[in-house]
Amino acid sequence: MAKVFAHMQDSYDKSVEPTGAVDAIVTYDGENIDVTVQMDVDEFFNLLFDRLEGQILDQNAKSRFKSLYGGQAIQQIKSKECEHVSERPDPFAVLPVEIKEKFRLEDSLKAYVEGELLQGDNKYSCTSCGRMVDAVKRSCLKEVPDNLILGLKRFDYDLTTGLRCKLNDHFAFPETLDVAPYTLEHLGRPDQPIRPDTFELTGVIVHSGTADSGHYFSYIRQRPCARDKQSSWVQFNDSD
């Protein structure tokens, strides 16, 4: 794996031969990856990082590795009639982002933390109070990794046709993103000033095709960036 990335960084070749790196990755069944079978990008990412983490024996080094890409969200139910709050941790390597009926990343993240109101026939059963109460069910970020990966939920299920479908709606995302407003720390004390936690866009994975088949390629920003940010992006596409 290190040889592949070193070659990509230092070589002037148009392409890199990744066979050795692919042969070094085994599936959860202990078999080599079948390159003739399509694999979803999330599936491959989880497999790759699980295998990389498994090679790290030192616990401190393993914790540092997890902090690079692994974060923790909180699934929270907050009563509107008492002070009780129910929280469930939800570790993630890729944070899923809803795009259906959303136009911008900021809109999706705002809806992510606003959540939904539980009332009427859908009231929440507060075990501490022993009664049904109005509540807000929401998610927020408790631990933010050093490198934040967002996964757009472009694949959906069509209840009319009973088939898996792909959402091709336009969805805008900024070159810089402050995630501090979406954290548990800020939502718990919204009136208090909070230090920004800003990320810069450095890579985009694109899927072309349908929900059943397609092709992945990526755009990656060169680092250090060129003065002209428009010319600092490089496309990686093995279909050319």
Backbone as JSON, one array per atom type, in Angstrom:
{
  "sequence": "MAKVFAHMQDSYDKSVEPTGAVDAIVTYDGENIDVTVQMDVDEFFNLLFDRLEGQILDQNAKSRFKSLYGGQAIQQIKSKECEHVSERPDPFAVLPVEIKEKFRLEDSLKAYVEGELLQGDNKYSCTSCGRMVDAVKRSCLKEVPDNLILGLKRFDYDLTTGLRCKLNDHFAFPETLDVAPYTLEHLGRPDQPIRPDTFELTGVIVHSGTADSGHYFSYIRQRPCARDKQSSWVQFNDSD",
  "N": [[0.82, -1.2, 0.0], [1.93, 1.25, 0.81], [3.84, 1.54, -1.17], [2.27, 2.02, -3.45], [1.09, 4.56, -2.9], [3.4, 6.09, -2.63], [4.41, 5.9, -5.22], [2.35, 7.18, -6.62], [2.67, 9.74, -5.64], [5.32, 10.53, -6.27], [5.96, 9.73, -8.84], [6.06, 10.35, -12.41], [4.48, 9.01, -14.08], [1.47, 8.24, -15.91], [-0.31, 6.43, -14.87], [-0.71, 3.99, -12.2], [0.32, 0.76, -11.19], [-1.69, -1.23, -9.33], [-1.77, -3.88, -8.46], [-0.23, -5.37, -6.59], [-0.89, -4.11, -4.15], [-3.64, -4.61, -4.03], [-3.66, -7.4, -3.87], [-2.74, -7.7, -1.32], [-4.84, -7.17, 0.32], [-7.37, -8.75, 2.05], [-10.65, -10.24, 2.1], [-13.47, -10.27, 4.43], [-13.97, -12.91, 4.62], [-11.54, -14.03, 4.42], [-10.46, -14.26, 1.91], [-8.9, -13.36, -1.25], [-9.51, -10.19, -2.86], [-11.94, -10.12, -5.38], [-11.45, -8.77, -8.35], [-13.11, -8.62, -10.48], [-15.64, -8.34, -9.63], [-18.04, -5.94, -8.82], [-17.69, -3.47, -6.3], [-19.09, -1.5, -3.77], [-18.14, 1.84, -2.94], [-18.19, 2.57, -0.22], [-18.23, 0.08, 0.98], [-15.73, -0.96, 0.21], [-14.04, 0.93, 1.39], [-14.55, 0.57, 4.17], [-13.67, -2.08, 4.47], [-10.94, -1.85, 3.75], [-9.9, -0.04, 5.71], [-10.47, -1.42, 8.01], [-8.78, -3.59, 7.73], [-6.29, -2.27, 7.7], [-6.28, -1.18, 10.28], [-6.23, -3.53, 11.71], [-3.62, -4.35, 11.37], [-2.18, -2.84, 13.1], [-0.65, -3.1, 16.1], [0.09, -1.86, 18.49], [-1.67, -0.24, 21.02], [-1.88, 2.53, 21.53], [-1.01, 3.61, 19.12], [-3.0, 2.58, 17.51], [-5.23, 3.95, 18.47], [-4.54, 6.54, 17.7], [-4.61, 6.22, 14.95], [-7.35, 5.71, 14.56], [-8.36, 8.19, 15.29], [-7.73, 9.74, 13.14], [-9.59, 9.31, 11.08], [-11.89, 8.36, 12.24], [-14.88, 9.15, 13.89], [-17.39, 10.19, 16.31], [-20.82, 10.17, 16.54], [-23.82, 11.33, 18.18], [-26.86, 9.94, 18.99], [-29.66, 11.43, 19.97], [-32.34, 11.86, 22.25], [-34.34, 14.28, 23.45], [-36.28, 15.38, 26.02], [-39.12, 17.58, 26.02], [-40.6, 18.23, 28.13], [-39.46, 17.62, 30.52], [-36.26, 17.35, 32.23], [-34.81, 15.26, 31.27], [-32.57, 13.41, 29.19], [-31.91, 11.19, 26.6], [-29.19, 9.39, 25.35], [-27.33, 7.91, 22.73], [-24.35, 6.55, 21.68], [-22.78, 6.69, 18.44], [-20.51, 5.46, 16.54], [-18.53, 6.47, 13.7], [-16.99, 6.24, 10.46], [-17.44, 7.25, 8.02], [-19.53, 9.92, 7.57], [-22.9, 9.83, 7.02], [-24.88, 11.7, 4.71], [-27.9, 13.24, 4.12], [-29.45, 13.88, 1.01], [-31.81, 14.07, -0.27], [-34.38, 16.19, -1.2], [-32.83, 18.27, -0.37], [-30.6, 21.0, -0.92], [-28.1, 22.02, -0.38], [-25.04, 21.29, 1.38], [-24.91, 22.45, 3.88], [-27.62, 22.8, 4.46], [-28.44, 20.16, 4.8], [-26.9, 19.31, 7.01], [-27.89, 21.05, 8.93], [-30.54, 20.15, 9.17], [-29.91, 17.69, 10.15], [-29.09, 18.1, 12.82], [-31.28, 19.43, 13.84], [-33.36, 17.61, 13.85], [-36.33, 15.62, 14.56], [-39.68, 16.17, 15.73], [-41.2, 14.51, 18.37], [-44.37, 13.79, 19.08], [-47.91, 13.81, 19.99], [-49.43, 10.9, 18.78], [-46.99, 9.82, 18.57], [-45.41, 10.18, 20.79], [-42.66, 10.26, 23.16], [-41.56, 7.73, 25.34], [-40.67, 8.38, 28.44], [-38.5, 6.92, 30.51], [-37.44, 7.7, 32.93], [-39.27, 9.47, 34.02], [-41.54, 7.99, 33.84], [-43.69, 8.34, 32.05], [-45.45, 9.45, 29.05], [-44.02, 11.78, 26.88], [-43.62, 14.9, 25.06], [-40.96, 15.19, 22.76], [-37.68, 15.8, 21.31], [-36.04, 14.27, 18.71], [-32.82, 13.84, 17.65], [-29.6, 14.13, 15.95], [-26.09, 14.62, 16.53], [-22.68, 15.79, 16.48], [-20.2, 14.38, 18.46], [-17.49, 13.62, 18.75], [-15.13, 14.75, 16.55], [-13.34, 13.71, 13.75], [-9.87, 14.01, 12.58], [-9.74, 14.05, 9.84], [-12.47, 14.52, 7.97], [-14.92, 12.59, 6.5], [-17.55, 12.71, 4.29], [-20.46, 11.1, 3.27], [-22.57, 11.17, 0.6], [-25.96, 10.43, 0.45], [-26.95, 9.08, -2.08], [-28.21, 6.87, -3.05], [-31.31, 5.33, -3.01], [-34.53, 3.94, -2.04], [-37.19, 3.15, -4.04], [-40.45, 3.33, -3.28], [-42.65, 3.03, -4.89], [-41.96, 1.58, -7.23], [-40.58, -0.43, -6.05], [-37.88, -0.76, -6.32], [-34.32, -0.24, -6.15], [-32.92, 3.0, -6.41], [-31.2, 5.82, -7.89], [-30.38, 9.04, -6.75], [-30.07, 11.84, -8.6], [-30.03, 14.53, -8.12], [-28.97, 17.97, -8.06], [-26.46, 18.95, -5.78], [-24.96, 21.09, -3.62], [-21.74, 21.84, -2.23], [-19.46, 23.42, 0.02], [-16.08, 24.86, -0.27], [-14.82, 25.2, 2.12], [-15.69, 24.23, 5.43], [-17.28, 24.77, 8.47], [-17.7, 22.83, 11.19], [-18.4, 23.17, 13.79], [-20.96, 24.29, 14.62], [-22.57, 22.04, 14.58], [-22.02, 20.34, 16.6], [-22.13, 18.47, 19.71], [-21.21, 19.91, 21.87], [-21.69, 22.61, 21.17], [-24.49, 22.62, 20.75], [-25.39, 21.97, 23.24], [-24.79, 24.22, 24.67], [-25.85, 26.68, 23.34], [-25.81, 29.46, 23.53], [-23.29, 30.18, 24.21], [-20.04, 31.28, 23.16], [-18.14, 29.55, 20.67], [-15.26, 27.8, 19.58], [-14.26, 27.83, 16.19], [-14.31, 24.96, 14.02], [-12.86, 24.17, 11.4], [-12.9, 22.71, 8.18], [-11.15, 21.93, 5.15], [-11.94, 21.35, 1.79], [-10.61, 18.57, 0.2], [-10.82, 16.37, -1.43], [-12.92, 14.57, -3.73], [-15.15, 12.0, -4.41], [-16.63, 10.57, -7.2], [-19.55, 9.1, -8.53], [-20.54, 7.58, -11.45], [-23.25, 6.46, -13.34], [-25.82, 4.01, -12.67], [-28.08, 2.93, -10.01], [-27.59, 0.27, -9.92], [-25.24, -0.36, -11.26], [-22.02, 0.98, -12.21], [-19.37, 3.45, -12.27], [-16.55, 4.54, -10.46], [-14.72, 7.52, -9.91], [-12.28, 10.03, -9.04], [-11.6, 13.35, -7.72], [-8.8, 15.08, -6.63], [-7.21, 17.34, -4.53], [-4.13, 18.93, -5.03], [-1.42, 18.99, -2.74], [1.23, 20.82, -1.35], [-1.25, 23.36, -2.05], [-1.74, 24.9, -5.24], [-1.42, 28.37, -6.19], [-3.56, 29.19, -7.73], [-6.52, 27.93, -7.1], [-8.3, 26.61, -8.73], [-6.77, 25.26, -10.58], [-5.47, 23.41, -9.1], [-6.6, 20.98, -8.75], [-6.73, 17.48, -9.41], [-7.7, 14.91, -11.58], [-8.48, 11.53, -11.03], [-8.88, 8.78, -12.85], [-9.51, 5.7, -14.03], [-10.72, 4.92, -16.34], [-9.97, 6.17, -18.59]],
  "CA": [[0.0, 0.0, 0.0], [2.82, 2.41, 0.87], [4.49, 1.67, -2.48], [1.31, 2.62, -4.38], [0.95, 5.98, -2.62], [4.68, 6.72, -2.94], [4.48, 5.99, -6.68], [1.4, 8.22, -7.04], [3.16, 11.06, -5.24], [6.63, 10.89, -6.8], [6.16, 9.32, -10.22], [5.46, 11.16, -13.46], [3.67, 8.11, -14.9], [0.05, 8.59, -15.95], [-1.06, 5.46, -14.07], [0.03, 3.18, -11.24], [-0.12, -0.63, -11.16], [-2.04, -1.48, -7.92], [-2.03, -5.3, -8.23], [0.39, -5.81, -5.34], [-1.67, -3.6, -3.02], [-4.92, -5.31, -4.01], [-3.41, -8.76, -3.4], [-2.45, -7.67, 0.12], [-6.09, -6.96, 1.05], [-8.25, -9.93, 2.03], [-12.03, -9.96, 2.51], [-13.82, -10.76, 5.76], [-13.95, -14.37, 4.53], [-10.16, -14.47, 4.31], [-10.12, -14.5, 0.51], [-8.45, -12.18, -1.99], [-10.57, -9.42, -3.51], [-12.23, -10.47, -6.77], [-11.51, -7.48, -9.04], [-14.15, -8.66, -11.52], [-16.93, -8.1, -8.97], [-18.16, -4.55, -8.4], [-17.79, -3.24, -4.86], [-19.45, -0.13, -3.45], [-17.01, 2.56, -2.38], [-18.26, 2.48, 1.24], [-17.86, -1.28, 1.34], [-14.28, -1.1, 0.08], [-13.41, 1.79, 2.39], [-14.64, -0.08, 5.48], [-12.8, -3.25, 4.43], [-9.55, -1.41, 3.73], [-9.49, 0.54, 6.98], [-10.52, -2.49, 9.01], [-7.55, -4.36, 7.55], [-5.18, -1.44, 8.13], [-6.32, -1.11, 11.74], [-5.85, -4.85, 12.23], [-2.17, -4.51, 11.31], [-1.58, -2.02, 14.14], [-0.7, -3.87, 17.35], [0.19, -0.95, 19.62], [-2.98, 0.36, 21.27], [-1.8, 3.98, 21.37], [-0.95, 3.88, 17.68], [-4.32, 2.26, 16.96], [-6.11, 5.07, 18.84], [-4.18, 7.67, 16.84], [-5.11, 5.91, 13.61], [-8.8, 5.9, 14.58], [-8.68, 9.62, 15.39], [-7.53, 10.36, 11.84], [-10.79, 9.21, 10.25], [-13.05, 7.88, 12.99], [-15.54, 10.09, 14.8], [-18.54, 9.64, 17.05], [-22.04, 10.97, 16.59], [-24.71, 11.02, 19.3], [-28.29, 9.89, 18.72], [-30.17, 12.05, 21.19], [-33.77, 12.16, 22.43], [-34.41, 15.26, 24.52], [-37.66, 15.67, 26.42], [-39.52, 18.99, 26.08], [-41.43, 18.4, 29.32], [-38.63, 17.38, 31.7], [-34.85, 17.6, 31.95], [-34.14, 14.02, 30.92], [-32.04, 13.26, 27.84], [-31.4, 9.86, 26.29], [-28.13, 9.5, 24.36], [-26.72, 6.66, 22.27], [-23.2, 6.84, 20.81], [-22.83, 6.09, 17.11], [-19.21, 5.68, 15.89], [-18.59, 6.51, 12.24], [-15.8, 6.57, 9.67], [-18.02, 8.09, 6.99], [-20.77, 10.5, 8.08], [-23.9, 9.86, 5.94], [-25.53, 13.0, 4.53], [-29.12, 13.18, 3.32], [-29.53, 14.87, -0.07], [-33.18, 14.12, -0.78], [-35.06, 17.45, -0.9], [-31.84, 19.21, 0.15], [-29.87, 21.63, -2.02], [-26.74, 22.34, 0.02], [-24.54, 20.51, 2.51], [-25.28, 23.14, 5.12], [-29.04, 22.5, 4.72], [-28.53, 18.78, 5.28], [-26.35, 19.25, 8.37], [-28.83, 21.76, 9.81], [-31.65, 19.23, 9.43], [-29.32, 16.58, 10.92], [-29.08, 18.43, 14.24], [-32.61, 19.87, 14.28], [-34.08, 16.39, 14.14], [-37.78, 15.56, 14.38], [-40.46, 16.33, 16.95], [-42.0, 13.35, 18.75], [-45.54, 14.27, 19.81], [-49.15, 13.16, 19.62], [-49.36, 9.44, 18.86], [-45.58, 9.41, 18.47], [-44.7, 10.69, 21.96], [-41.55, 9.46, 23.67], [-41.78, 7.16, 26.67], [-39.56, 8.75, 29.32], [-38.39, 5.9, 31.57], [-37.12, 8.35, 34.21], [-40.5, 10.06, 34.56], [-42.6, 6.99, 33.79], [-44.84, 8.85, 31.31], [-45.23, 9.84, 27.66], [-43.72, 13.21, 26.81], [-43.14, 15.45, 23.8], [-39.5, 15.18, 22.77], [-37.0, 16.03, 20.04], [-35.07, 13.23, 18.36], [-31.85, 14.46, 16.75], [-28.24, 13.64, 15.98], [-25.08, 15.67, 16.54], [-21.32, 15.28, 16.51], [-19.53, 14.47, 19.76], [-16.06, 13.58, 18.46], [-14.9, 15.01, 15.13], [-12.0, 13.21, 13.38], [-8.96, 14.97, 11.95], [-10.14, 14.07, 8.43], [-13.9, 14.24, 7.96], [-15.41, 12.05, 5.24], [-19.0, 12.79, 4.2], [-21.0, 10.23, 2.23], [-23.88, 11.62, 0.15], [-26.87, 9.29, 0.32], [-27.56, 9.18, -3.41], [-28.95, 5.66, -3.37], [-32.56, 5.32, -2.25], [-35.45, 2.86, -2.38], [-38.43, 3.67, -4.6], [-41.57, 2.54, -2.76], [-43.62, 2.8, -5.96], [-41.49, 0.5, -8.1], [-39.95, -1.49, -5.26], [-36.52, -0.92, -6.82], [-33.29, 0.69, -5.71], [-32.75, 4.06, -7.39], [-30.14, 6.79, -7.6], [-30.8, 10.44, -6.75], [-29.12, 12.64, -9.37], [-30.29, 15.94, -7.86], [-27.81, 18.82, -7.8], [-26.21, 19.15, -4.35], [-23.78, 21.96, -3.53], [-20.96, 21.78, -0.99], [-18.46, 24.5, 0.0], [-14.68, 24.47, -0.21], [-14.49, 25.16, 3.55], [-16.88, 23.93, 6.24], [-17.14, 24.84, 9.92], [-18.63, 21.84, 11.75], [-18.67, 23.49, 15.2], [-22.39, 24.46, 14.94], [-23.28, 20.77, 14.56], [-21.45, 19.5, 17.64], [-22.84, 18.36, 20.98], [-20.73, 21.0, 22.72], [-22.39, 23.86, 20.82], [-25.94, 22.47, 20.93], [-25.66, 21.95, 24.68], [-24.66, 25.6, 25.17], [-25.94, 27.47, 22.1], [-25.6, 30.89, 23.77], [-21.89, 30.41, 24.52], [-19.17, 31.3, 21.97], [-17.43, 28.3, 20.47], [-14.16, 27.92, 18.63], [-14.56, 27.18, 14.91], [-13.61, 23.72, 13.65], [-13.02, 24.33, 9.96], [-12.28, 21.73, 7.29], [-10.98, 22.34, 3.76], [-12.22, 20.27, 0.84], [-9.37, 18.08, -0.43], [-11.08, 15.27, -2.35], [-14.31, 14.26, -4.07], [-15.35, 10.76, -5.16], [-17.8, 10.72, -8.07], [-20.11, 7.86, -9.09], [-21.29, 7.73, -12.68], [-23.98, 5.23, -13.61], [-27.12, 3.82, -12.05], [-28.03, 2.32, -8.68], [-27.2, -1.14, -10.06], [-23.87, -0.5, -11.77], [-21.43, 2.27, -12.51], [-17.92, 3.62, -12.23], [-16.09, 5.56, -9.53], [-13.46, 8.22, -10.12], [-12.12, 11.03, -7.98], [-10.84, 14.59, -7.87], [-7.99, 15.27, -5.43], [-6.47, 18.61, -4.54], [-2.7, 18.8, -4.78], [-0.92, 19.66, -1.54], [0.59, 22.12, -1.08], [-2.11, 23.83, -3.12], [-1.26, 25.95, -6.12], [-2.07, 29.65, -5.88], [-4.85, 29.14, -8.39], [-7.15, 26.72, -6.58], [-8.99, 25.9, -9.81], [-5.81, 24.41, -11.29], [-4.8, 22.52, -8.15], [-7.34, 19.72, -8.67], [-6.29, 16.46, -10.33], [-8.68, 13.84, -11.73], [-7.98, 10.15, -11.06], [-9.94, 8.06, -13.56], [-8.87, 4.61, -14.78], [-11.49, 4.57, -17.54], [-9.34, 6.85, -19.72]],
  "C": [[0.87, 1.26, 0.0], [3.5, 2.64, -0.47], [3.56, 2.36, -3.48], [1.23, 4.12, -4.16], [2.26, 6.73, -2.9], [4.83, 6.91, -4.45], [3.55, 7.09, -7.19], [1.94, 9.61, -6.75], [4.41, 11.47, -6.02], [6.84, 10.55, -8.27], [5.51, 10.3, -11.2], [4.63, 10.29, -14.41], [2.21, 8.51, -14.82], [-0.76, 7.67, -15.05], [-0.12, 4.66, -13.17], [-0.53, 1.76, -11.27], [-0.4, -1.03, -9.71], [-2.19, -2.96, -7.56], [-1.46, -5.79, -6.9], [-0.39, -5.36, -4.12], [-2.99, -4.34, -2.89], [-4.75, -6.73, -3.48], [-3.17, -8.82, -1.91], [-3.71, -7.49, 0.96], [-6.95, -8.21, 0.93], [-9.62, -9.54, 2.55], [-12.27, -10.49, 3.92], [-13.88, -12.28, 5.79], [-12.54, -14.92, 4.38], [-9.72, -14.76, 2.9], [-9.63, -13.21, -0.13], [-9.63, -11.49, -2.65], [-10.72, -9.87, -4.96], [-12.44, -9.16, -7.53], [-12.54, -7.46, -10.15], [-15.53, -8.39, -10.95], [-16.97, -6.67, -8.48], [-18.35, -4.45, -6.89], [-18.12, -1.77, -4.63], [-18.29, 0.55, -2.74], [-17.01, 2.51, -0.85], [-17.83, 1.11, 1.72], [-16.35, -1.47, 1.29], [-13.55, -0.27, 1.13], [-13.4, 1.11, 3.76], [-13.73, -1.3, 5.56], [-11.34, -2.85, 4.53], [-9.11, -0.9, 5.1], [-9.58, -0.46, 8.13], [-9.24, -3.32, 8.94], [-6.32, -3.56, 7.99], [-5.12, -1.36, 9.65], [-5.88, -2.42, 12.37], [-4.36, -5.09, 12.21], [-1.45, -3.72, 12.4], [-1.75, -2.72, 15.49], [-0.65, -2.96, 18.58], [-1.12, -0.2, 19.81], [-2.97, 1.88, 21.13], [-1.76, 4.37, 19.91], [-2.3, 3.6, 17.03], [-5.31, 3.38, 17.27], [-5.82, 6.3, 17.98], [-4.7, 7.46, 15.42], [-6.61, 6.15, 13.54], [-9.16, 7.38, 14.6], [-8.49, 10.34, 14.07], [-8.82, 10.41, 11.04], [-12.05, 8.81, 11.02], [-13.59, 8.92, 13.94], [-16.67, 9.42, 15.54], [-19.69, 10.65, 17.03], [-22.86, 10.53, 17.81], [-26.15, 11.05, 18.79], [-29.0, 10.3, 20.01], [-31.69, 12.21, 21.15], [-33.89, 13.04, 23.67], [-35.85, 15.63, 24.81], [-37.91, 17.17, 26.45], [-40.33, 19.28, 27.33], [-40.68, 18.12, 30.61], [-37.17, 17.56, 31.28], [-34.11, 16.37, 31.44], [-33.76, 13.96, 29.44], [-31.51, 11.84, 27.68], [-30.38, 9.99, 25.16], [-27.56, 8.13, 24.02], [-25.57, 7.0, 21.33], [-23.28, 6.08, 19.5], [-21.5, 6.36, 16.4], [-19.36, 5.68, 14.37], [-17.2, 6.75, 11.66], [-16.21, 7.47, 8.52], [-19.35, 8.61, 7.53], [-21.79, 10.58, 6.94], [-24.65, 11.19, 5.91], [-26.74, 12.83, 3.62], [-29.09, 14.26, 2.24], [-30.94, 14.98, -0.64], [-33.89, 15.37, -0.27], [-34.13, 18.44, -0.19], [-31.04, 19.75, -1.03], [-28.41, 21.91, -1.69], [-26.34, 21.47, 1.2], [-24.95, 21.14, 3.82], [-26.75, 22.88, 5.48], [-29.2, 21.11, 5.33], [-28.03, 18.66, 6.72], [-27.25, 19.97, 9.37], [-30.0, 20.87, 10.17], [-31.19, 18.06, 10.3], [-29.39, 16.86, 12.42], [-30.43, 18.92, 14.75], [-33.49, 18.68, 14.62], [-35.58, 16.48, 13.88], [-38.48, 15.63, 15.73], [-41.31, 15.09, 17.18], [-43.16, 13.84, 19.62], [-46.78, 13.53, 19.34], [-49.07, 11.65, 19.81], [-47.93, 8.92, 18.86], [-44.76, 9.95, 19.64], [-43.64, 9.72, 22.44], [-41.87, 8.99, 25.08], [-40.55, 7.43, 27.54], [-39.52, 7.76, 30.5], [-38.09, 6.52, 32.93], [-38.36, 8.93, 34.87], [-41.65, 9.05, 34.62], [-43.84, 7.48, 33.09], [-44.44, 9.2, 29.88], [-45.04, 11.35, 27.58], [-43.41, 13.61, 25.36], [-41.62, 15.52, 23.86], [-38.97, 15.49, 21.38], [-35.97, 14.93, 19.85], [-34.11, 13.81, 17.32], [-30.51, 13.76, 16.87], [-27.29, 14.84, 16.01], [-23.71, 15.0, 16.67], [-20.71, 15.47, 17.89], [-18.02, 14.51, 19.58], [-15.86, 13.72, 16.96], [-13.5, 14.54, 14.77], [-11.15, 14.31, 12.74], [-9.28, 15.14, 10.47], [-11.59, 13.63, 8.35], [-14.34, 13.8, 6.57], [-16.93, 12.05, 5.28], [-19.46, 11.92, 3.03], [-22.4, 10.69, 1.84], [-24.77, 10.41, -0.12], [-27.66, 9.4, -1.0], [-28.36, 7.95, -3.79], [-30.14, 5.53, -2.42], [-33.4, 4.12, -2.7], [-36.78, 3.46, -2.82], [-39.59, 2.78, -4.15], [-42.59, 2.22, -3.84], [-43.23, 1.61, -6.82], [-40.91, -0.68, -7.33], [-38.51, -1.75, -5.68], [-35.59, 0.11, -6.19], [-33.06, 1.73, -6.8], [-31.64, 5.01, -6.94], [-30.69, 8.2, -7.73], [-29.72, 11.27, -7.45], [-29.32, 14.13, -9.18], [-28.97, 16.7, -7.63], [-27.68, 19.07, -6.3], [-24.89, 19.9, -4.21], [-23.08, 21.77, -2.19], [-19.82, 22.78, -1.1], [-17.04, 23.96, 0.01], [-14.16, 24.47, 1.23], [-15.78, 24.97, 4.34], [-16.53, 23.98, 7.72], [-18.17, 23.9, 10.53], [-18.98, 22.13, 13.21], [-20.16, 23.66, 15.51], [-23.17, 23.14, 15.03], [-22.77, 19.81, 15.63], [-22.3, 19.52, 18.91], [-22.46, 19.51, 21.91], [-21.5, 22.29, 22.44], [-23.89, 23.75, 21.1], [-26.32, 22.43, 22.4], [-25.59, 23.32, 25.31], [-24.7, 26.56, 23.98], [-25.67, 28.96, 22.29], [-24.13, 31.23, 24.05], [-21.05, 30.43, 23.23], [-18.38, 30.0, 21.88], [-16.37, 28.48, 19.4], [-14.5, 27.2, 17.33], [-13.74, 25.91, 14.71], [-13.77, 23.57, 12.14], [-12.23, 23.29, 9.17], [-12.21, 22.31, 5.88], [-11.19, 21.14, 2.86], [-10.94, 19.86, 0.13], [-9.62, 16.94, -1.4], [-12.56, 15.03, -2.54], [-14.33, 12.95, -4.85], [-16.67, 10.88, -5.91], [-18.24, 9.34, -8.56], [-20.9, 8.2, -10.35], [-21.97, 6.4, -12.99], [-25.31, 5.22, -12.9], [-26.95, 3.23, -10.66], [-27.53, 0.88, -8.74], [-25.77, -1.32, -10.54], [-23.34, 0.89, -12.09], [-19.93, 2.26, -12.35], [-17.58, 4.75, -11.27], [-14.8, 6.2, -10.05], [-13.4, 9.36, -9.11], [-11.38, 12.27, -8.46], [-10.1, 14.82, -6.56], [-7.2, 16.56, -5.57], [-5.0, 18.35, -4.22], [-2.33, 19.56, -3.51], [0.61, 19.66, -1.57], [-0.16, 22.65, -2.29], [-1.41, 24.89, -3.96], [-1.97, 27.26, -5.76], [-3.45, 29.71, -6.5], [-5.54, 27.84, -7.99], [-7.86, 25.93, -7.66], [-8.06, 24.93, -10.52], [-5.1, 23.43, -10.37], [-5.5, 21.17, -8.01], [-6.89, 18.77, -9.78], [-7.36, 15.36, -10.38], [-7.96, 12.49, -11.8], [-9.1, 9.28, -11.64], [-9.3, 6.97, -14.41], [-9.68, 4.16, -15.98], [-10.88, 5.21, -18.77], [-8.26, 5.97, -20.36]]
}
